[in-house]
């Protein structure tokens, strides 16, 4: 009887502890909710109305998250404006639609963002120090803002000139640009959370809307890379390079993919191109040094390591110091 009572007490204690831990887990997250109703124009469809409503509610949510992070977390120490934080936050979280209605004339949309503020602040810190990703997010936001301005301009012109097919075509393209930026941002957010499959799907949708989006190919290649699908990664990197031959980081990552496939000479060729575009890229010298070493070119390998060390790559500095190799 005493044993049974003890078991019951232990079970109750265990349940209380579990519920306490669950509450702590939920308490870590903060949810923001916004609503928006878009009144459709004569040239709007359900799809265009939804794209505009989604962009408006998404930006409102990101601004709300940015304001909260400034007031409640350490992002205030990063010397970033609220606008900059909101821009970076687009690469961390995605708006989740929780309710939407279309009656033929207006599109109502309700969406939310859920995030752990401390984790979001850490991610903002990481992104602000990643020049490539910061630039991609800034460019994506600019494209969305330009598309919204174009939407507003064309709506006014179409109200004055009914049935202007060229203006209708421009309007459809502006809506497409809005959706492209949204899918790209979603891809970055999925990618940041290591959800590579969903990231690939989002980048693919961005590419379908804009087949000349070099950054979308580059990032999809990076997601394939993270999954170990190096052949597909190389295909996407190559497409990104075709669209933007001066995209230095793409040569670096394609070289890395070739390296993983043991195509060391092709890897070196790409590292050479990366170095030609950015002679101060320490990682390009380091990776070229590794590839040269795999081919038995030890002298070239050490030369590359020395340059990487002089450019500030601390891991290489430690290695050369441990091997008593002078590099300074």
C-alpha positions in Angstrom: 0.0 0.0 0.0 2.8 2.4 1.0 4.7 1.4 -2.2 1.6 2.1 -4.4 1.1 5.5 -2.7 4.8 6.4 -3.3 4.5 5.5 -7.0 1.4 7.7 -7.3 3.2 10.6 -5.6 6.2 10.2 -7.9 3.9 10.0 -11.0 2.2 13.2 -9.9 5.5 15.0 -9.3 6.7 13.8 -12.7 3.6 15.2 -14.4 3.9 18.5 -12.6 7.6 18.8 -13.6 6.7 18.0 -17.3 3.9 20.6 -17.4 6.3 23.1 -15.8 8.9 22.4 -18.5 6.3 22.6 -21.3 5.1 26.0 -19.9 8.7 27.2 -19.9 9.1 26.1 -23.5 6.0 27.9 -24.6 6.9 31.0 -22.6 10.0 31.4 -24.6 8.0 32.1 -27.8 6.3 35.3 -28.7 3.5 35.5 -31.2 2.6 38.6 -33.2 -0.7 38.7 -35.2 -1.7 41.2 -37.8 -4.8 41.6 -40.1 -5.1 43.4 -43.4 -8.0 43.9 -45.9 -7.1 44.8 -49.5 -9.8 46.4 -51.6 -9.4 45.0 -55.1 -9.3 47.2 -58.2 -10.8 46.4 -61.6 -7.6 44.8 -62.8 -7.1 42.6 -59.7 -7.7 38.9 -59.4 -7.9 36.8 -56.3 -4.2 35.9 -56.7 -3.0 39.5 -57.1 -5.2 40.7 -54.2 -3.7 37.9 -52.0 -0.1 38.8 -53.0 -0.7 42.5 -52.1 -2.4 41.7 -48.8 0.3 39.2 -47.8 3.0 41.7 -48.5 1.3 44.3 -46.4 0.6 42.0 -43.4 4.1 40.5 -43.6 5.8 43.9 -43.4 3.6 44.9 -40.5 4.5 41.8 -38.7 8.3 42.2 -39.3 8.1 45.8 -38.1 6.3 44.6 -34.9 8.9 41.9 -34.3 11.7 44.5 -34.9 10.2 46.9 -32.4 9.8 44.1 -29.8 13.4 42.9 -30.3 14.7 46.5 -29.8 12.8 46.9 -26.5 13.3 43.4 -25.1 16.6 41.9 -26.3 20.2 42.8 -26.8 19.7 43.8 -30.5 19.8 47.4 -29.2 23.5 46.9 -28.8 24.0 46.0 -32.5 23.6 49.6 -33.6 20.9 48.8 -36.1 17.8 50.7 -36.9 14.4 49.2 -36.5 14.1 49.0 -40.3 17.4 47.1 -40.6 16.3 44.7 -37.9 13.0 44.1 -39.7 14.9 43.5 -42.9 17.1 40.9 -41.3 14.2 39.3 -39.5 12.7 38.4 -42.9 15.5 35.8 -43.2 14.7 34.3 -39.8 10.9 33.9 -39.6 8.0 33.6 -42.1 4.5 34.9 -41.8 2.0 32.1 -41.3 -1.5 32.8 -42.7 -4.1 31.7 -40.2 -7.2 33.1 -41.8 -8.1 34.5 -45.2 -11.3 35.4 -47.1 -12.1 36.6 -50.6 -15.5 37.9 -51.6 -14.6 39.0 -55.2 -14.0 42.6 -54.2 -11.8 42.5 -51.0 -9.2 40.1 -49.6 -9.0 39.7 -45.9 -5.9 38.1 -44.5 -4.8 37.4 -40.9 -1.3 36.1 -40.3 1.1 35.5 -37.4 4.8 35.3 -36.7 6.0 33.2 -33.8 9.6 33.5 -32.6 11.8 33.0 -29.6 13.0 36.6 -29.0 16.4 35.6 -27.7 17.0 33.2 -30.5 15.7 35.8 -33.0 18.2 38.3 -31.6 21.1 35.8 -32.0 20.0 35.2 -35.6 19.9 38.9 -36.3 23.4 39.2 -34.9 24.6 36.3 -37.1 23.0 37.8 -40.2 24.3 41.3 -39.6 27.8 39.9 -39.7 27.1 37.9 -42.9 27.6 40.5 -45.6 26.3 38.2 -48.4 23.0 37.3 -46.6 22.5 40.9 -45.4 22.8 42.1 -48.9 20.4 39.5 -50.3 17.8 40.4 -47.7 18.2 44.2 -48.4 17.9 43.6 -52.1 14.8 41.4 -51.7 13.2 44.1 -49.6 14.0 46.8 -52.1 12.5 44.7 -54.9 9.3 44.2 -52.9 9.1 47.9 -52.1 9.7 48.8 -55.8 7.1 46.3 -56.8 4.5 47.8 -54.4 5.3 51.3 -55.7 4.8 50.0 -59.2 1.5 48.4 -58.2 0.2 51.7 -56.8 1.3 53.7 -59.8 -0.2 51.3 -62.3 -3.5 51.0 -60.4 -3.9 54.8 -60.8 -3.0 54.7 -64.5 -5.3 51.8 -65.2 -8.2 53.6 -63.5 -7.7 56.4 -66.0 -7.0 54.3 -69.1 -9.3 51.3 -69.1 -8.2 48.1 -70.9 -4.6 49.2 -71.6 -3.0 45.8 -72.3 0.6 47.0 -71.9 -0.2 48.5 -68.4 -2.1 45.3 -67.4 1.0 43.3 -68.4 3.2 45.6 -66.3 0.8 45.3 -63.4 0.9 41.5 -63.6 4.7 41.6 -63.6 4.8 43.8 -60.5 2.6 41.3 -58.7 4.9 38.6 -59.8 7.9 40.5 -58.4 6.1 40.8 -55.0 5.5 37.0 -54.9 9.1 36.3 -56.0 10.5 38.3 -53.1 8.2 36.6 -50.6 9.2 33.1 -51.7 12.9 34.1 -51.6 12.6 35.4 -48.1 10.7 32.2 -47.1 13.5 30.2 -48.5 16.1 32.1 -46.5 14.1 31.6 -43.3 13.7 27.9 -43.9 17.4 27.7 -44.8 18.3 29.5 -41.6 16.4 26.9 -39.5 18.1 24.0 -41.4 14.8 23.1 -43.1 16.6 22.5 -46.3 13.8 20.6 -48.2 11.3 23.5 -47.6 14.0 26.0 -48.4 14.6 24.3 -51.8 10.8 24.3 -52.5 10.6 28.1 -51.7 13.7 29.0 -53.8 12.2 26.9 -56.7 9.0 28.9 -56.6 11.0 32.1 -56.7 12.9 30.8 -59.7 9.7 29.7 -61.4 8.5 33.3 -61.1 11.8 34.8 -62.0 14.1 32.4 -64.0 16.9 35.1 -64.0 17.1 35.3 -60.2 20.8 34.5 -59.6 20.6 34.7 -55.8 17.8 32.2 -55.8 19.8 29.7 -57.8 22.9 30.3 -55.6 20.9 29.8 -52.4 19.1 26.7 -53.7 22.5 25.3 -54.6 23.6 26.0 -51.1 20.6 24.1 -49.7 21.3 21.1 -52.0 24.9 21.4 -50.8 23.8 21.1 -47.2 21.9 18.0 -48.1 25.0 16.5 -49.7 23.5 16.6 -53.2 26.6 18.1 -54.7 25.7 17.4 -58.4 22.5 19.4 -58.1 24.3 22.1 -56.1 26.8 22.5 -58.9 24.0 22.8 -61.5 22.5 25.7 -59.5 25.8 27.4 -58.8 26.6 27.2 -62.5 23.3 28.8 -63.4 23.9 31.5 -60.9 27.4 32.2 -62.4 25.9 32.2 -65.9 23.4 34.9 -64.8 26.1 36.8 -62.8 29.7 35.9 -63.7 31.0 38.3 -61.0 29.2 36.5 -58.2 32.4 35.6 -56.3 30.9 33.6 -53.5 29.3 31.2 -56.0 32.7 30.2 -57.4 33.8 29.5 -53.8 30.8 27.3 -53.1 30.9 25.5 -56.4 34.6 24.8 -55.7 33.6 23.3 -52.4 31.1 21.1 -54.1 33.6 19.9 -56.6 36.0 19.2 -53.7 33.5 17.0 -52.0 33.1 15.1 -55.3 36.9 14.7 -55.3 37.2 16.8 -58.5 40.1 18.7 -57.0 41.3 20.4 -60.2 37.9 21.7 -61.0 37.7 23.0 -57.4 41.0 24.8 -57.9 39.8 26.3 -61.1 36.8 27.8 -59.2 39.0 29.0 -56.3 41.2 30.7 -58.8 38.2 32.6 -60.2 37.0 33.5 -56.7 40.5 34.9 -55.9 40.6 36.8 -59.1 37.3 38.5 -58.2 38.3 39.0 -54.5 42.0 38.7 -53.8 41.3 39.3 -50.0 39.1 36.2 -49.6 41.1 34.2 -47.1 38.8 31.2 -47.4 39.4 30.9 -51.1 43.2 30.5 -50.5 42.6 28.1 -47.7 40.3 25.8 -49.7 42.6 26.1 -52.7 45.4 25.0 -50.4 43.4 22.0 -49.3 42.7 21.0 -52.9 46.4 21.4 -53.9 47.3 19.2 -50.9 44.9 16.5 -52.1 46.6 16.6 -55.5 50.1 16.3 -53.9 51.0 19.9 -54.7 52.4 20.5 -51.2 54.5 23.6 -52.0 51.5 25.3 -53.5 49.3 24.2 -50.6 51.6 25.7 -48.0 51.8 28.9 -50.0 48.0 29.2 -50.0 47.9 28.5 -46.3 50.4 31.3 -45.7 48.3 33.8 -47.6 45.2 32.7 -45.8 47.0 33.1 -42.5 48.2 36.6 -43.4 44.7 37.5 -44.4 43.6 36.7 -40.8 42.2 33.1 -40.9 43.1 32.2 -37.3 42.6 28.4 -37.8 45.3 28.4 -40.5 47.5 30.5 -38.3 47.3 28.0 -35.5 48.0 25.1 -37.9 51.1 26.8 -39.3 52.3 27.7 -35.9 51.9 24.1 -34.7 53.9 23.0 -37.6 56.5 25.7 -36.9 56.0 27.2 -40.4 56.8 30.9 -40.7 53.9 32.7 -42.3 54.1 36.4 -41.1 
